[in-house]
Amino acid sequence: MREFGKEVAIQAKSKSVQVVLGPNINLHRDPRAGRNFEAFSEDPLVTGELAAAIVNGIQSQGVGACVKHFVANESETVRRRYNVDESGDSRTMREIYLRTFQHLLRRANPVAIMTAYNALDGHFCSQTPLIKSLLRDDWNYDGCMMSDWYGTKSTTEALEAGLDLEMPGPSVFRGSKLMDAIKRKDISEEALDSAVANVLTMIDRTNPSHSDKEEETLICDSTSTMALRAASEGIVLLKNDNNILPLDMSGNLKVALIGAAAANPSITGGGSACAKPQYVHTPLNCFQDACNDPKQVSFAHGVNAHYVVPLMPVNMMKSRDWLPGVTVDYFLDGSDSPVYSENSEQPVVVMLGRLKPGLTQTGFHFIMETTITANQSGNHTLAVQATGEFTLCVDGIEILSRPAPAMTVEDFLFEPKKLENAIEFYMVAHKPHKVKLRTHSRDIPSPDGEISPHSAKLCFMEEHNDRVAIAEAVNVAARSDVSIIFGGRTHEHESEGFDLQTLKLPESQVRMIKAVASVSKKTILVMHCGNPIDVSDFVDDLDGVMAAHFPGQEGAQAIVNIITGKTNPSGKLATTWPLRLDETCVPSFGNFPAKDHGNGPVIRYREGLQMGYRSPNTLSSVRWPFGYGLSYSSFEYKNLEVFSYDSMNGEMPLKSSSKTVNIAVDVQNTSERAGYEVVRVYSQPPLHSMVWRPQSELIAFTKAWLEPNETRRVGFSVSERDISGYWDTVAKCWRSLHGSYSIATGGCAADLQIEDVGTWNGL
């Protein structure tokens, strides 16, 4: 991850970026959270350690990192308004959610921390007392505190609380409002000087980046190599019945690739973390390259994976000047002459702050015109995503119109489904149709001082029959030796700005998976997702299952390398995959997302510490547990040793400089294949403890490469606080719970496969 961070910084500098807005270290509290894909884990140690390494890698190159979002931003639904009804001094906050930031700040010093949109214990995070009391005073953080975009809620309160920088510009709550507050002496000179100093220090800690390179020249071998490595090590093999994997490609194995993602891979989630790739490999091309003969690989598109209607393809549009794309004219209301006209390849108008020449902020409209020609006859879908009132005409006849929708800027940015209006329209193949879309400006002011968006998109989807598509997939699968289905979710399903409603896949995708598996000799499912998927409907029909996540521009090659045996899978689940979405299997089920109880939206962390693998119900409620992941190698653990201190009676306060406990274990690769093993150490609390602790808690981990039959002694040094510490909510300090702790190594948290258990007597 440190090397990954270095490559991020190299790319940032080449794009004239001085501070990278990440990593995101909010936790996977609930498997429906929209931004889980861009975060790390349900565990604060895993998140803190990996994120700290990225921060150190980024900042080693003179680029700054801004860790986000402080704190408790584990849901996207109405994220700007909900209050997390939890004290910052509760065990839940201190031992889980704030602990993530604490782990990171032990290992790294990011130039900035971004505050969350939401409130915690009644205080918006941009003005929470925790900035001073915890980050500054207890943890001695000396970096810059910045708001999320339009996340500042006040002038005086935010500055006095310790928010240094309001983002973005131009300022809403500072600028002239701040000047007025200074004149009234509402702002202390100390608070103002501190904020200015922290912003200037952030600038001083980073190097200005200037690049004249075109984007096409930014591809470099080291970045591509790191992208492949990150994807390869993050992919998790979940099922491999009868060792169906890896596939032997040396012969004439016939492979069927099923699913749209085989030709158009799903590489990222949505929202502000949705980075445009420099290039994209496809599984189809990579498999063809892996075979002796590309004809060994067959492909069927299968059912559609779209959540929203995609943009109209450029190749079916002609502008007024008969160029590919559309013509757009912009008018001030009351005028028949456009103030500006342009041709665009994409049927999209987006104005957020920057208006087209001649326009005012409100009181205008624009007309998009094109001629569309379908390649096939059928009842195709035409759709419009517009922020304002619109009318859509085809061949001079109005076919669709809507008033300006009730929406937020976040709907516009992240949830286009809320703006989508669609209609089926019969089109004859190769017959041109004149299309005219008139959209009026959005004259409704946005909240929080944000600039109103003005946008319209013309969308199109060919008639698609799922029954026919599944039949085609079944036909391709039946004549092959193995079927590999590419399914799961896309950036349209998992994104910033909204949360999932279900963990199940669309019904059409489930039907396709089961139909293909019923005729295939062997079936493997590759799932793209950032959140867990409920596989109950089809997992027993499959021979192999792989969680590929959203693996980036080298993801397809990484997937094929694992399936064909070029790479030995080593990824482990950093988040529990529940059996299903209900109160038994998901501890946060009844308290997610925010609910309005009469005083605005509220989220209650009622599960407390019993989140993820810490839940007492883990064994009976989990499909695949935290830490699970198969390999083509096998490993054994022996000779666990714990170097402990003499026991002392009573509960003692734990200082920040608490002692360390040394742990060592022999790890042996008992197979004939070299591979990585993630070596994990868990603490297990004393029996009959007066204070509730999870049955097992991760306290250390590392990743070791082992040659065939090699044995390596792996050692760890762990703080006594990480073993026995708990937060005393009355005394408001860390204490050590005395007693005999088991120290376990080996498999996943729910099923520790070990030969020895060491003990440590807590101080």
N, C-alpha and C positions, 0 to 999 in steps of 0.2 A: 504493500500500500504506500510505503514511502517512495518507492520508485514510480509508482503510479502518479503520486502527487507531483513528482518532478516533471513528468511528461505533461501533466495538466498545466503546470507553470510555463513550460516551454511553448505550449500552444497559446496560452494566455498572452505571453509577451509578444508573440508573433501577430496577435490580433489587437495589440495596444491596450491590453487589459492590465490594470494595476492591482486590483483586488478581485479575487474569485469569491463569488457569493455561495459558499459552501465549505465543508460538507454539512448536510442536514443530519442532526443527531437526535431528532425526536424518536421515540420508541414505538415499536409495533405493539401497541396496547390492544388493538382490535384488528382482526384480519380483514375488515372492510375499509380501513382508512385509506383515503385516496393517494396520500403521498408516501405510503410505506415503501413503494418501489425505489424511491430515491434515498431512503434511510437505510439502516443497517440491520437491526435486530430487535428482538424483544428484551434483550439482556443489556444492562448498562455497561458491564465490563467489555463485552464484545464491541459494542458501539464506541465506547470511549477509546479503547486501544486502537481500533482500526482507523477511526477518524483522526486521532492524534498523529498517527503515522502519515496520513494524507496531508494534514496541516504542516507537519515538519518537512515533508517533501516539497510542497508548494513553496513554503517560505525559504527553503534553502536556495531557491533560485531568484530571490529578491522580489517575489510576488507575494501579496498578502492573501490570507485566508480569512473569511468571515463565517464563523460557525453559527448555525441557526437551528431552532428558533427557541429562545429563552422565554418561557418554559411551558410545558404541558400543552403543546400544540399537536395532539395526537388524533385530531379529527379535522375534516375540512368543511363539514356542513355548518353554515352560518358562522364560520370561524372568526369573523370580525366582531361578533356580538356575544358569543357565549362566554359564560363564566364557569371556570372549573372550580367547583365548590369543594375545595380542599385547602387546608392550611399549608403554607410553605414550611411549617415546622412539624408537619405530620410525618409519621414513619413512611407512609406511601411516597410522599414527595422526596424526602431526604434519602431513603434507601433505594429508590428506583429511579425516578425521573430527574431529580437534581443530581443524583449520583452519577449519571451519565456525563454531565458537564464537569463534575469533580474529577472523574477518571481522566477525562481529556486534558483538563488543566494541570494535572499532575505530570503529564507527558509532553505538553505542547503549550505554546503561548500565542494563540492566534491574534492577528492585528486588530480583529474586530469580532464582536458577538452581536448578532441580530436578535432583536426582541420579537416575540410572537404577536399575532393580532389579538388573540383572545385575552380574557382576564383570568386571574388566579386569585381566589379568595377575595373577590370584589374589586381588585385593582387591575386595570389593564396592564399588560406586561411591559408596555413602553413607559410605564411609570410605577412599576412595582417596587415596594421597599426592598425587595431582595437584591436589587442592583447594588445598593450600598451596603446593606447589612451582610449579605452573603458573598456576592462576587468581589466587591471591593475590600470589605473589612476582614471577612473570614478567610477568603481564598486569595486575597492580594492580587486580584486580576487588575492589570494596568493598561489594558487595551481600550479601544474605542467601542462604545455602545451605540449602535445605530438601530433605527426602527425598520420594520418591514415597510414595503412600499405603501404609503398612505396609512401606515399603522400608528402614527402619532395621534394622540387624542386630546392634547392640551398644550398650552404654552408654558405657563409657570410650573404646574405640577410635574410635567415630564422632565423639564430641565433640572428642577430641584431634586427629583428622584434619581437623576444620574444619566438620563438619556442625552448623549453627546451630539448625535447627528440625526436630523430628520431627513428621511428619504421619501421620494426623490425631490429634485428641484423642479420648478420653483416652489419655495416653501409655502405651506398652508398655515402652520401654527407658529412659525418663526418669522423671519423677515420683518415686516412692518409691525406685526403683533408683538414680536419680541422687543423691538425698539420701544414700543409704547409701554410694555411691562417694565423695561429698564427705567424709563422716565418716571414711572409711578413708584419705582423702587420695590416692585413686587418680586424681582429677581435678585438674589444675593450676588454680590461681586464674586464670591468664592465659587458658586455654582457655575457662573458664566465663564470664569477663567479656567476652571477645571475642564469644562466641555471643549473650549477652544484648544486647550493644551492637548487633550486626548485626540482630537481630530488632526492637529498638526503632527503629533507623534505618529499616528497611523501613516500620514503622508511620508514622514521621514523614514519610516521602517520599510517602505516599499520603493522600488526604483521605477521611475517613469518609463513606460514602454512605448516605443514608436516603431512602426513597421510600414514599409512601402510595398510589401509583398502582396501579391494577389492570393486569394484564398486557395486557388488551385496549387500553389507552390508550397503549401503548408504541410503536405503529406511527407512524413519522414519515417524511415525504417524503424527507429527506436519507438516512436509512438505506436506504429502498427504492431510491432512485436509485443509491446506492453498491453495493447488492446486485446490481442489474442491470448496472452497469458492470463489476464484478468478474467476474461470470459471462460477460459478453460478451467481455471481453479474455482470459479464460482458455480459452475454447473453441478447439479446434484443428481446422482443416479438413485432413484427411489425404489425401483423394482427390477429384478433381473432373474426371472424364473428360469431354472435349468441352464443358467449361464448363457442365455441367448446372445448376450453381448460379451465381447465385441464380435462383430460380423467379420467373417473371413471373405475378403474381397479379391483373393488371389485367383479364384475360379470364375465361373460364369453366373454368379448369383444374380437372380432377377429381383430388382428392388422397386417397389411401388412407393412413390412419395405422394401422400394425400394431404390436401389442405392448402388454402391460399398462402399461408406463411412459408410454404416450401419455395414459392416463387417470389413472394413479397414479404420478406421476414419482418417480424415484429421485434425491433431492436431497442425500443425505449418506451417509457411511460410518457404521459402528457404533462402539459403545463410548462413552467419556467425551466424545469430540468430537461425538457425535450430538446436535446442538442441535434442540430442538423449534421448528419454524418458526412465525412469527406468522400466516402464511397461505401458501397454495401455489397458484400458477397451474398449469394443466395444458396440455400441448402441444395437446390436442384443443380446448380452449376458445380458446387463443391463435390456432390456425390458423383456427378458425371466424370469429374477429374479423378476421383478415387477408384473408378472402375477400369477394367481393361478395355472395355468398349462402352462408350456413352449410351449405346442402345440398350444396355442392361437396365437402365433407369427409365421408368415410366412415371407419368405425372397426371394427377387429376385434381382440379381446382377445389372441388367439393363445395360445401355450402358457403355462403357469404359470411364474412367475419365483421362486417361493418356495423357500427352502432349508430353512426350518422351517415347520411347520403354523401358520397365523396364529391369533390369538385368535378365539374364537367371537363372531360379530357380535351386537351388543346387540339388534338388531331381531328376532332369532329366540329370545330368552330372556325368561322371566317368572319373577320371584322368588316366594317363598312368599306374599307379599302381593300378588301379581299386578302388580308393578311391573317395568319393564324391568331386566333384569340377574339377579343371584343374591342369595341369602340365605346368610350365613356365620355359623355358631355356633362359639364357641371354648370348649374344655373342658380342665380339668385332668384328667390321667389318674386313673382311679378314681372320677370323678364323672359322674353322668348329667345334671347341670344345667349349662347353659352359664354361664360367667363373663362372657361378652360376646357380643352378637349385632349384626349390621349387615346392611343391604342395600347392594349395590354394583352400579353399571351394568356395570362391567367384571368378567369372571370371573377375577379376579386377587387373590391374597393375597401381599403382600411385606412381610416384617418383617426388617430388618437393623439390629439395635441397639435400635430402638424397638418394643416388644411391645405388643400390644393390652391394654387394661385387664384386670387380674386374672390375667395369665399370668406364669409364671416362665420362666427362661431355657431350661429343658428340662422334659420330662415333661408335655407337653400335646399335644392334637390339635385339628384344626378340620374342620368339615364344611361343604362348599359344596353348596347345593341350588338347582336351577332346573328349569324345564320348557322343553324346546327343541322347536321346530317347524320342520322343513325346508320350503323353498319348492318343492323338486323331489324326486321319488322317485329313489333310487339308493343305491349303496354309498358312502356318505360316510365321511370319515375323522374319527374322534374321537381326540384326543391329550391327554396330560397332561404338563406340565413341572413336576416336583416335586423339592424338595430332600430330602424324607424319604420314608419308606415310605407307599404310598398304595393305595387300592382305589377303583375306579370302577364304579358300578352304574347300569344303565339299566332303569327299570321294575322295580326290585327284584332284578334279576339281575346278578351280578358279571360284567363283561366284560373287565376289565383290572386287574392289580395288579402291583406291583414293590416290592422292598425298597429301603431308602435307597441311593442310588447313591454310588459312589466319585467324589468331586468336590472341586474347590477353589472358593474364593469367586470366583475369576476365571471358572471355568466358569459359575457362576450369573450373574455380571454380563454376560459377553460371549459365551458359547458355549452358548446354550440347546439346541442340537442334542444335546449330550451328556446332557441331562436329559430329552429327549423320548422318550415311549413312545406309540405310536399303534396303532390298530386300525380296520379297516373295519367299518362297521355299516350294515345296510340300513335305510333310513327311507322311509316313505310320505309323500308330500307332504301338508302341512297336518295331519298326525297328531301330537299332542303326546306327548312322552316325558319322564318324570320322571328326572332325572339327579342322582346323589348321589356326590360325591367326598370321601372321607375321607383326610386327610393327617396323619401324625404328625410331631411336632417332630424336628428333626435334633439328635441327642444326641451327635454326634461333634465334638470340638473342632477348630477351624480352626488352621492353622499361623500363625506369626508374630504371634500375639496377636490376630488378626482375630476379629471377632464372627461367629458362625455365622449364616448366612441361614436363614430359614424361609419357604418360598414354595411356591405351587401356582398353576398356570395351566391353565384349561380351553380347549382349542383345537379348531378345526373347519375342515374344508375340503370343499367340495362335490365330488362325483365329477367328474373332469375327464378327458376323452379327448383326448390330444394329436393323434391322427389327425383327429378331427372338428374340433378347433380350427385345425389347419393348413389343412384343407380350406376352412373358413370364411374364413381369411385369404387364401388363394389366390383364392377367389371375389371378394372385395372388391377385391383387387389387379388382377385381370384386367379389371375394368370401369372402371379409373381410368387417368388419364394419367401419374401418377407415384405410386410407393409409397414411403413413408417408414417404415422399421422402427425402432422404439425397443427397443433391447436392451442387453446388457451385464450388469452386476452390480448388487447392491443392498447395503444396510447389513447384510444377513444374510450376504453373502459376504465383504465386506471390512470388517474390524473390529479394534479393539483386542482383545487376548487370544488370537488365533490367527493363523496364516499360511495363505495359499492352498496348495493341493496341486497345482494345475494352472493354466495360463494359458488353457486352452481354455474356451469357453462350454459350457454343458450341451448334450448331444447333441440334445435336443428343440428347443432354440433354433436350433442350426445347421441342422437339417432345415427348420425354418420359414423361415429366411432364404433358403436355397437354393430352396425351393419357391416362395416369393413372387417371388424374382428371376427364376425361370424363366418366369413369365407376365407380369411387369411390363414396360411400355414403358421405364420408367426406374426405377431403384431406388437409394435413399439409406439408409444405415444410420447411426443416431445411437447411439453407445455411451456408456453410463454406466459409469464405472470410475475408480478411483484408480490402479490398477496397469495395466500393458500387458495387452493381450489378444492371444492367438495367433489371427490372422484367416486363417491359411493355408487353411482349409477352404472359405472363401466369398468372400474379398476380390476374386477375379477375376470373380465374378458381379455385382459392384456397380458402379454408376456414380459414386457419391459416398459418402464415409465421413467421419464427424465424431466426434471425441473430445470429448464434452460434460462429462466428469468427473462429479463430484457437485456441481452448480452452484448449490445453494441455492434459496431460496424464489422468486427471480426467474429461475431457470434456464430454465423453459419459455419465457418471453417472450424471453430472450436467444437461445435456439435458433431460435425462429421468426423473429426479426428477422434472423438471419444467413441462414437458408434463403431468406427472401423478399427479401433484399437491403437491408433497412433498415439493417443493420449490416454493415460490411466486416470479415471475420474477420482477426484479427491475432495470435492465440495461437500460441506455439511450444512444442514439446515440451521440457519440462525434464528428461526422462528418456528414455533410449534404449528403443525398442520392439524387442525381439529377434524374429528370425524364428520361433523356437520355444524351448521350454524344454529345453535340453540343455547339455552341457559345452562345446560349440562356441560357442553363442550367448549363454550366460549365464556370465560368468567365475566367479561365486560358486556355480555349480550344485552341485558336489560337497561344498561346505562350508556348506550351509544346509539346514535349520535346525540347531540344536545336536544333537550326537550324543554318546552316552555311551561313552567309551573305557575305562571301568573306574573312573574317579575322578570321576564325575558328568558332567553335560552340558557339552560344550565346543563353541564355535564358533571356527573357525580362518579368518582372513582371508588365505587362501593366495594369492588373486589379487593381493594387495598393492595397488599403485597402478593396476593394469590393470583398473579397474572402470568400467563404463558406456562412455562414448565414449572413455575413455583406453585401452581395450583395443586391442591391435594387430590384432585380427580384425574390427574394426568394419565395414569395407566388405563383408565376405562373410557377416556374421552378423546383420545388422540389417534389420528391416522398414522402420522409419522412424527416422532418426537423431536424436540430441539436437539441438535447435534447429530441427527441421523444422516447417513449418506453412505452408499455402497462404493466399493472399490474393486478393481480386478485383482488386487493383492489381498492378503490376509495378515493380520497383526496380532501379536500377543503381548501382554504386559506382565512383568515379573519384578520381584524384589523392590517393592515400594518401600521407601524409607522416609520418615519424617523426623527432622531434627527439632525437638521441641524444648521449651523452657520449663522450669519447675512451676508447678501449679501454686497459685495463691487463692485464698478464699475470698469471697465477696465480689461485688461488682465495682470495677475501677474505671474512672474516666479514661478515655483513650485520647492521647495527644496526637497532633498531626505527625509527629516524629515517632510513631509507634514502631515497635520492634518487628523484625521479619522472622518468618518461619521458613526453613529450607526443606524442600521436598525433592526427591529424586526417584526415578523409576526406569527400569530397563524395558525398552520397546523393541520387539523383534519382528522383522518381516519374515513370516513363515511360508511365503510363497516363492515361486520362481520368477516373479515379475517385480521390478523396481516400482516404487510408488511413494506418494506422500501420505503421511498419516497425521491427522490433527490430534495432538496429545492434549487431553483436557484433565483438569484437576477440579474436584468438587469437594466442598465441605458439607458435612452432615452434622446437625446440631446434637447436643446432649439429649438423652431421653428424659422425658418428663420436665422439659424446660418450663420455667415460669413465664417466659416470653416466647410468643409464637415465632418460629423460624421455618423457612421452607425445608422440605425433606432433603433436598440437595440444592446447592447453590454454586455456580461456577466461580472459581477464584483465580484461575490461571489457565492459559492455553498457549500452544505454539504449534508450528507446522514443521514436521521433520521429513526429509527425504531418506528413504532406506533402500539400499540395494537388496537383491534377493538373499534371504537368510542372514542379513546383517542385523546385529543387535547394537543398539545405541543407548547409552545412559543419558536420560533427559532430565535436566534439573530446573527448579523454579525457586524463586524467593518471593514469598507472599507476606504482605503486611498482616499483622495480627488483627487489625481492624477488619480486613476483608474476610477473615475466618470467623471471628467471634463478635464483631462489632454490631451494635444495633443503636438506633437513635432513640434517646430518652426524651419523650415529648414533654415531660414535666420540667426536667432540669435543662432541656434544650442543649444537649451535648451527646457525643458518641460515648457509649459505654461498652465494656466487654462483658459478655455473659459467660460466667465461669462454668467449667464442666469439661467432660471428655468429648472431644470432637473427632468424628471419623473423617479421614482424608482419603478420598477415593479417586482413582484414575481409570481411564478406559473409554467405554462407549458413551452413548447419549445419556442425558440426565435421567430419563425414565427407566433405563435398563443398564446399569453399570456392570459390565462384564470384567471382573477383576479377580486376581488370585489372592491378593493381600489388601487389607485395609489398614492404613496407618492411623494412629491416634495422636491428637495434640490436646494438651490440657490448657484450656483457655485461661488467660490471666484475669 
